[in-house]
Amino acid sequence: MAGITYRSENNTVHISNGQKTKSVEFIHDGLLRIYETKNSEELVKLNYRNEDVLCSITTLCNNLILHFGNCELLVDENLTLRLMRNGQPYFEEYDGEDAVVYEVDKEFDLAKLEGHKTEETLADFKAQMTFRLFDNGDKIYGLGDKAAHLNRRDFEYISWNTDDPTQHNETYKSLYKSITYLMVNHHQTSYYGIFYPSSYKCVINLGKYNKKFMYIGTEKGEYDYFLFIGDTPAEITKNYTELVGRSLFTPMKFLGYHASRWSYTEEEMQELRRVSVAENMPLDYIHMDIDYMDHYKVYTVSDDYLSDAKKLVKDFAEDGIAFIPIIDPAVKLEEGYPLYDTLTANHGFATRNGEDYVNVVWPGDSKYPNYFDEKTAEYLTGVTEKFLKEYGFAGIWCDMNEPASFNGPLPEDVEFRVRDKVYYHDEVHNLYAEGMVKCIAKAFTKNNLRPAVITRAAFATTSPYTTSWNGDNQSLWNHLENSLPQVMTMNMSGFVVNGVDIGGFGNECNKELLIRWIEANIFNPFLRNHSGKNSRYQEPQAFDEETVEIYRKFLNVRYEFLPYLYDLLRKAHTTGEPLYRPLYYDYPADENVKELNDEVMVGPSVLLAPIVHQGKKSRVVYLPEGKWVNYFTGEIYEGGKEYLVQMGLAETGLFIKAGAMIPMFANLLHINKKEITNLHLYLAPGADEAEYVHYEDDGETLDYQKGVYNEYRFVRKGNKLTMEMLHEGYASTYKKLVVRYGERARGLVFNKNMEIEL
């Protein structure tokens, strides 16, 4: 083998051993790109913060050493990379002889179930990126909505957006989203991240068949990955979300409660409204599933379904309740249907063999819009804009956009033409939903409004345009249990406004399950109760008065914490910090929390430890270092310990970090920022020094991008609380500040700068 050689070009070092070349691109101190050939970025749009990285290179025998920052990147004659950080092993590629990967035939016919030999074939990967795993202490997080625990190690996944409504569990290799991002906790104390920037299908095996290594294998993508370097999960997450795009800053109202079913009748919608008013049950949105359409034709409303849709929407708006209709991508094949005719005339559909591609979905024979074509996307943005304005709808719920059909996955050779180039379905499948939500989100931003868009499918780069939910879960206790790590992992993967269907979409929910579900998911950034057709109704009033009372109690808790959630949402949008996160994010050195699936940190100051198992009336709660306050009882706990906490059916584990300041609202049924005049500030006992920055804007427009917002800094030192205006750009609606500490509450006239003796 020829000796190792290199050449430097701008911020990239190209290294060759005479047989192949591997390149190391220094984007900044926390991000490298390592590739043989880069994947195309024509469709996968990434954001770079390029900085000059001081790098020196030395040779040692047949090895090359790249020195930068506190790191040394060793490259051997096989072009295998090993990264040392602060003199310690940090990250390694793997090139052992056993790195050759075989796939097992998984067609479990009767003969194989009886024990007959299965066949193994060599995996036909165009590129395989293989990384060393060390002992079982290495933990692997990420990959978005996959249905498993926080730690993904010893599982295999496939990046291919998939609509499968059966009972999801940890054996599912593909779900609705393809987020090819991993974060590895290595040697207990260090963390690194990997992102594979290709939309082609790939296999991600996390040590399932060989404990020595994990790999990303692809038949059509290139050898190309990003390596995130940092001291903590927070640092790595910040760098990752900067690259793929920060999470959408939704309207404040979107953080309210959403009620949904496939499908409410008009009378049932009126009953939801009545219960909200009569029972003081918070409610901000009602979702309209596919039955509202005229024969499932998108962007239509059936007169048989709603007697007067425009009047209905207007009437409900008077009580603070808005509507979000579902839109699928598939367009019914029907001449005389204006949307179909226009897209046909303008070549706006995907094609195959020179003709518009036809498949079967809810409307019957249907065609798929080519969202990648600029003219088609612009036209559909206009259609969406008109639809929203005509009926007064407040948002759009995008479904079936994997894209799904009733005949399985679309063929890989379906064509999507963009100007003079054709992209095939095998490359754009995982990006199709992103194309859809981008054009729909634009219908809002064109009118200076923040998008209120929800999607089922997504790619890693989709979160700047939409919120998401995790698809067709079931009314099962293990699905409740899985909901916490699933939403935490979505947050850690850059999708902050995410949730699951409260109560489960499929099967039959019962009283106890519904109550425990709302208690466990009360801080889901996207909070929606949604159930399937022909299942029992699972709104709280469908059970009994006790259910209504408990459900209302926890919705009130949700609305009470709303300004805190909104502050966190804004921070996620600007810095990438997840809102709803695993405890290892805030306590990365604590071994007790690295696989803690049933506790959640909501920002840095709130810890939720609910019951997620049938029949339980108590649970063990682990509290990390520091002191913690039971929000409901005021009891103070010393951290770093486990406690057995009693939790009756109407109780959950909600703990506040001692001394924390939490902004709150009170007595809200609906969210309208213009009408919110009182800001409450909860001072948790247990410490008397704290600082908090609260953010305020109009809650709905894009004016915050022009500086139209306020920031207030609260500082507590002993018995003195001060507030100062850090940024003033918005005409505040606050008239009164209510300070809550212990059993006391003190109301004061709200001023820009205040000093209060407690």
Order of alpha helices (4+ residues) and beta strands (2+ residues): beta-beta-beta-beta-beta-beta-beta-beta-beta-beta-alpha-beta-beta-beta-beta-beta-beta-beta-beta-beta-beta-alpha-beta-alpha-beta-alpha-beta-beta-alpha-beta-beta-beta-beta-alpha-beta-beta-beta-alpha-alpha-beta-beta-beta-alpha-beta-beta-alpha-beta-alpha-alpha-beta-alpha-beta-beta-beta-beta-beta-beta-beta-beta-beta-beta-beta-beta-beta-beta-beta
